[in-house]
Amino acid sequence: MSEKITFILDGNTIQGEPGQTILKAADAAGRYIPRLCSHKDLVPHGSCRVCTVLVNGRPQAACTQPAAEGIVVESGSPKVQKLRTSIIEMLFVEGNHFCMFCEKSGNCELQALAYRFGITAPRYPYQFPYRDVDASHPDIFLDRNRCVLCGRCVRASRDVDGKNVFQFVGRGRDKRIAVDARAGLGETNAAVTDKAIEVCPVGAILRKRVGYAVPVGKRQYDHEAIGTEIEKAAPAR
Ligand code: FES
């Protein structure tokens, strides 16, 4: 009996390893499923739902749903793309994302997803929430306006850095990233070299004094769509 798991993704036969998520199996086959909270070095969180696929017709998060023998997964259909487009648009209106003034522009995964999905302006009303910034750390800047609550910093700080600098507080519209000190990030043991600082997909956590070291126009997603690296690494079909 084969140890591999075989399933169908958008009409293509995919072989995955037992225990692999749909997203990981798709990656290994060179099929990009859009994602935001998922990161290759972190445990899956399943919170943003950008990776939503239909599994035997039911919506599931591909980053947490295990691949299983014989399942039929829909990812690239107009129905799923429409769903994802709405999720990405909602992420934009829930925060304050002023891309033209953001140091992360061109390297931002949320912006890159919008470009990949052809989103020029969200169809939903902007919420313009009040969010504060924390510049108290000598080397790190935390701007909650741009935070998408993906939890990458929370997982990286806890699981990789072993520090628990970041955590979620509040619920619903009031949910936000908090730090492990009353006075702000500057009072924590966060270091600029921490994994938690590296993995932010947007411009919410930035390193100070290195802004624009790579000019806008020469950044990762200025040249190729997000997901291209996975598609390019596809094994020969
Ligand atoms: Fe799967 Fe965020 S990438 S839920």
Residues whose N, C-alpha, C, O or C-beta is under 5 A from the ligand:
A	BS01	FES	R35 L36 C37 S38 G46 S47 C48 R49 V50 C51 A61 C63
